[in-house]
Amino acid sequence: MKNIVFVSLIAVFSVLFSSTASAQCDSELYSNKALKALQPGFTFVKSYKIDGKNGVRKNIEYTCVFSKDTSYMIRMEGKDGGPNGIIAVLYDANRQELATSYVNNRFFPGWTYKCKATGIYYLNFTFKESQAYCGAAVLGFRR
Amino acid sequence: MFILALLLGCGNNNASTEEVSEQVTEETATTAQVSDDIISDILQAIPSPLEISFLIKEVGTKYNSTNLNSVDLLSHYNTSYQQALNLGTYATDLGYANLYGKNQDVLSFLNCVKKLADNLNIGQFFDYETIRQLASNSGNVDALLQLTQQNFEKINYHLREKKQENLSILILTGGWVEAIYLTSLVHQETKNKQLKEKIGEQKLVLDQILMVLEIYKTKPNFSTLIGDLKELQKVYSAVEMKTTIGKTRTVEKNGELIVETETQTVVNISDADVEKITSLVKSIRNKIVK
């Protein structure tokens, strides 16, 4: 009887553990993929985790300081495949939208923002028609 | 506090002391979590010193190793405070040497970074062997820069996960001070307008660094560093950054979204203030690397 209980407990824990593990978002995997999509001439500076916690987090935002006379490129990769299901939007300090990766009902892998104003910016990631709610983005710069 | 009041006010009036204390603990934990998120966000926002190093190279100045921190000083750094600050200093020097393809110096700074990282128990995030191999073969500057940046990012993520943001901010501060120190030295020689503006723009970064440092002001040595940086902030208060809002347009070129803007910033900084900043930064940097 003891053995049956023991085996049952192991089975229950195995199922619980595997379901938790599969639900986790391995952002590093996707940031490495996104890095490969960064165009030549752009130098990698930061990566951003886009973990929607299985749909619980709808909105993930990071603050950035961008410098004038510098181009910034965002590249995204997600579990839904490429940039699908994730939208990257850039806002200025006054919350005016400057760039979006979702144009004409199409998910683009990112955008390049040619910055002429040094200041605080907000990099916002949201999900649209996503199944996985998981991905990563990388930021590169070029002077 | 509002949530706490609501919990206490609307809850069962006969709630036991234990139940109330559980509610208080929960509220405190939530507040601490929010605070950690804010710290992480500010740390993440601080730009990489690499952007400044690129500008220094772009201006056309020659590589000058005498401007960089001496590797002989490594043995002087015995406390975690000194080690974290100078890990940042050597990291900026490593990036600078990387950019100029000075492989021998890259290897020397790499050794310093590795030793300090090991002392701080974060050496496992630094892929020393791969970076060493890349540095030994010239022509891998992009790969070198990328891997170095990734390694420092891993270090910062780890420190944040372990609630050691105080070390993270010291690494970032050391790196930033070294970058602005190099910029001001090159500006002294060249009087380059872009470098002058870059020095002025650092007002924003300094504000962010101080915001996080202030959280740890009770930790050993932090108050001296904060005091020094606040002196610098006083000089920076005269620097003006004026932004003119203009139109923004997005164009698609070969499947790429390119966003161009007419919004511009003008940085107004007097020569006298640049001199004051140069002098103050030099003194702060010398205290860090001594």
Interface residues (C-beta under 8 A of the other chain):
Chain A: L35 T43 F44 V45 K46 S47 Y48 Y62 T63 C64 V65 S67 K68 D69 T70 L90 D92 Q96 L98 A99 T100 S101 V103 F108 G110 W111 T112 Y113 K114 C115 K116 A117 T118 G119 I120 F141 R143
Chain B: D41 I42 Q44 A45 I46 P47 S48 L50 E51 F54 L55 E58 D142 L145 Q146 Q149 Q150 E153 Q194 E197 K198 E201 L204 V205 Q208 M241 T243 I245 T248 T250 E252 G255 E256 L257 I258 V259 E260 T261 E262 T263 Q264 T265 V267
